[in-house]
Amino acid sequence: MSARIGVVTFPGSLDDRDAARAISIAGGEPVALWHGDADLKNVDAVVLPGGFSYGDYLRCGAIAKFAPVMSLIIEKAHQGLPVLGICNGFQILCESHLLPGALTRNDHQHFICRDQKLRIENTESYWTRDYSMGQEIVIPLKNGEGGYVADEKTLDQLFAEGRVIATYQDGNPNGSYRDIAGITNSRGNVVGLMPHPEHAVEALTGPSLDGLGFFTSAINTLVNA
Amino acid sequence: MIDSVSHAEQQPDTQQPFAELGLKPDEYDRIKEILGRRPTSSELAMYSVMWSEHCSYKSSKVHLRQFGEKAPKTDALLVGIGENAGVVDIGQGWAVTFKVESHNHPSYVEPYQGAATGVGGIVRDIISMGARPLAVMDPLRFGAADAPDTRRVLPGVVAGVGGYGNCLGLPNIGGELVFDDSYLGNPLVNALCVGSMRHEDIHLASAKGIGNLVVLYGARTGGDGIGGVSVLASETFDADGPAKRPSVQVGDPFMEKLLIEATLEVLHAGLVEGIQDLGGAGISCATSELASNGEGGMHVWLDRVPLRDASLSPEEILMSESQERMCAIVTPQHVDAFMDICKKWDVEAIVIGEVTNTGRLVVDWHGEEIVNVPPRTVAHEGPVYERPYHRPQWQDALQANAPTPEVITRPESGDALKQTLLDLIGSPNLASKSWVTSQYDRYVLGNTILAQPEDTGMIRIDEESGLGVAIATDCNARFAKLDPYNGAKLALAESYRNVSVSGAIPLAVTNCLNFGSPEDPEVMWQFAEATRGLADGCLELGVPVTGGNVSFYNQTADTAIHPTPVVGVLGVIDDVERRTPMTWNADSDGELIYVLGDTSDEFGGSEWAHIHGHLGGLPPRVDLQREKLLSEILVAASRDGMITAAHDVSDGGIAIAIAEMAMRANIGARFWVQDDIAPFVFLFSESTARAVVVIPRSEELRFTEMCAARGLPAYRVGVVDSGLGADAGHPGEQVIVMGELFTFTINQLRQVHEATLPAIFNT
């Protein structure tokens, strides 16, 4: 069997096709989910892709959390459904309170697109098991509002509990507190990541194949379950 | 009181503000002649925008005809000039459409929105052909980098291009960034989009089928951009600067994204008979063009148009250039399905009219007829001018003032040559563009094979077969100033070469012709010469012009920009796996570096002359037969796996080309100066039809024999070597050694290259 992984398309989602392609390349079966349908089509996991859901004219991700499909995802995530939010998806997970903290405008005020080095800090979560601890990877980063912020207590707690899954190396691209690139919930099924692993799955189009691990982590876990 | 048709008949002597709307007295008289009465105020509004320079091409038409008359024979062109964008057959059942357009004037007045809506407009041109947009590129030109006004305009333009394109989900894969004093009061913001479709999905802008419905969908109509094409884009700016902000449109990329998805869905569902985007001249343009391309008649109920501002008059609604709107012709039985898809994407849609066979475009406003015109007279039969032109008197003196050693002292010693290289690589035109390009998403859609700083952008079209296209845009406007005819050919040659170095076969051409005022006979001469040169060049290279855009009036008071015929070339590559990148890689140690083509003493209009504040002499010699041969060699070498890398030699010469390669690879190399050429000329001359290629030793014989057999000069000038640091006194560093002349570390070079733009714009 192969793992069925849903990719949600909101109005304004941009990397939904890319996420679906990455899931296929990683050996999973991508399933298109529509924001307005309260139907998860029996998927085993969900990816919330990058983009500008609903135009992000309020706060990034602030409207998406009210989509019919999101209320189901929020409910199932609390029960253990693996969910990966990339970029705008990360913002939606924070707005939905599945993850703590928030993402704010880059400290230098510009959108930034570059190949970003990360260090993997957690190999327990659903989406990072195929990496080794401390592994350095390079995947694209592209955001205008990617600065991760949370209060000191939350930041301390995230590090203490090993819930920071990746940190920025060789320069913080957006002013994220403590170089945080991605975090997980205490259960390890929900992961939010600002850089884009779905753009690093083919030698021809990406800076590396380093992004595949996020997808294979979940797929291998689901298939072997 | 509405100025209806009957009112116009009853009140023939009403004074009308035609001059304020940009119409000349004889043009106004012609409208009266066509209608047999004075126009209503709504008709006057329509004619004024559609007969503007921007929409009617009235000054350029007689010259642009050459692109058709001299077109090379080709089977590749599926849709030619005249539609929203040309369509090219790239094989395997796929077609590609691409076009570049200017948004110069709005971007000067309001940089962010001007640039953003430039991207939006060109993307709608591509979707209205039935294509899915795949990528954008932006050729940008500004005044001197450190001029205060450049610091006002550039950051806004870049943020606008990025803000719109990023939010739309289109990768930005290249373009140009040029600084020159001539653009200080008239920056150039050109935008290119490329899209693909299956042959059967091609759609045209025509209103066919009597009784079919005219559906307006997308954003509501507001008061923005009224008169944008006539008042803004078709007039010279006054010397006291721009004050035309209300004529600039405001963009909403999120709405455009929904519009793309909804449009592609209705097209693929077979629900559309004809389609047109609303850009310049808005509803006036869409209705008159659709009608005159179809059955010839249309009846529109203008009061049905959804408004953002309820107080808009019918004249304003007809002229508004509100963004993110489209117009489709739909049969009555398909209209419900069409509306359902729009609803799914939260796109507002409404039937505003129907197709008739009356030969008239009739527009009603709350039951009163306010427009009744033959649509062809609005859309296609505008005035055509044979503007007078003559060669400027100063042209001879300019060409006589060549940058000879007597005029600018040439560096000779190793140290002086090294300093020249550093001066050039850090000069704004050759410095790293990443301050700009890192603000653009180049990854989205996952099909970007090559993006800047590579010579060309390359996009995969078919994920199964690997079929792809490469696109480059180029223009050295200083060359065009020195010699507009050859300057246009040189722009074509460079763009053609940039596509070829990637291994793609050049197939078709688009252009964006940016010039000063056509009412100035000297500017008109530049335009006539440049179009003639481009048409002749395209014929010689065998690549047809598929469409383009003319932007006149890039002039402030009496000062015109350099003639800037930006040329975009599209090439096809059967499998993107075999693309040739611009530089060597970690496995290249020991590979050989060759210069293809001949280098001679050519510095007129060069970057070297430019950084010395000099412009004069003649541009480099054009040899299109040699360009063609070089292209064939590069494609063959890519196909047979003979080369590792290839990079175009142009601005700044061989020195800049190899410095760019070394910085991109971050691996050193050793070079020597070609025999019998002065080091300065070898390093910095801008002779054309040249490329630097990297060849594995095992392929050297096969490659050089191919060049010899075909008559292409090939000179061995270097070898990739990652181990030069220690001997050069920089242990652990990657180093470039230029014979006995000079040595530098790649880090040293990079520092200079990357510091320039942040130092100016991060303030």
HADDOCK unambig.tbl for C-alpha pairs under 7 A between the chains (distance, minus, plus):
assign (segid A and resid 11 and name CA) (segid B and resid 258 and name CA) 6.74 0.50 0.50
assign (segid A and resid 12 and name CA) (segid B and resid 254 and name CA) 6.11 0.50 0.50
assign (segid A and resid 12 and name CA) (segid B and resid 257 and name CA) 6.46 0.50 0.50
assign (segid A and resid 14 and name CA) (segid B and resid 169 and name CA) 5.14 0.50 0.50
assign (segid A and resid 15 and name CA) (segid B and resid 444 and name CA) 6.18 0.50 0.50
assign (segid A and resid 15 and name CA) (segid B and resid 445 and name CA) 6.41 0.50 0.50
assign (segid A and resid 17 and name CA) (segid B and resid 445 and name CA) 6.74 0.50 0.50
assign (segid A and resid 18 and name CA) (segid B and resid 445 and name CA) 5.88 0.50 0.50
assign (segid A and resid 18 and name CA) (segid B and resid 446 and name CA) 5.76 0.50 0.50
assign (segid A and resid 51 and name CA) (segid B and resid 167 and name CA) 6.94 0.50 0.50
assign (segid A and resid 52 and name CA) (segid B and resid 167 and name CA) 6.19 0.50 0.50
assign (segid A and resid 55 and name CA) (segid B and resid 254 and name CA) 4.89 0.50 0.50
assign (segid A and resid 110 and name CA) (segid B and resid 439 and name CA) 6.66 0.50 0.50
assign (segid A and resid 111 and name CA) (segid B and resid 439 and name CA) 4.97 0.50 0.50
assign (segid A and resid 112 and name CA) (segid B and resid 438 and name CA) 5.36 0.50 0.50
assign (segid A and resid 112 and name CA) (segid B and resid 439 and name CA) 4.88 0.50 0.50
assign (segid A and resid 113 and name CA) (segid B and resid 438 and name CA) 4.82 0.50 0.50
assign (segid A and resid 113 and name CA) (segid B and resid 439 and name CA) 5.95 0.50 0.50
assign (segid A and resid 113 and name CA) (segid B and resid 440 and name CA) 6.27 0.50 0.50
assign (segid A and resid 113 and name CA) (segid B and resid 441 and name CA) 5.64 0.50 0.50
assign (segid A and resid 114 and name CA) (segid B and resid 438 and name CA) 6.31 0.50 0.50
assign (segid A and resid 142 and name CA) (segid B and resid 441 and name CA) 6.39 0.50 0.50
assign (segid A and resid 199 and name CA) (segid B and resid 443 and name CA) 6.59 0.50 0.50
assign (segid A and resid 199 and name CA) (segid B and resid 446 and name CA) 6.23 0.50 0.50
assign (segid A and resid 204 and name CA) (segid B and resid 449 and name CA) 5.93 0.50 0.50
assign (segid A and resid 205 and name CA) (segid B and resid 446 and name CA) 6.41 0.50 0.50
assign (segid A and resid 205 and name CA) (segid B and resid 447 and name CA) 6.13 0.50 0.50
assign (segid A and resid 205 and name CA) (segid B and resid 448 and name CA) 5.56 0.50 0.50
assign (segid A and resid 205 and name CA) (segid B and resid 449 and name CA) 5.12 0.50 0.50
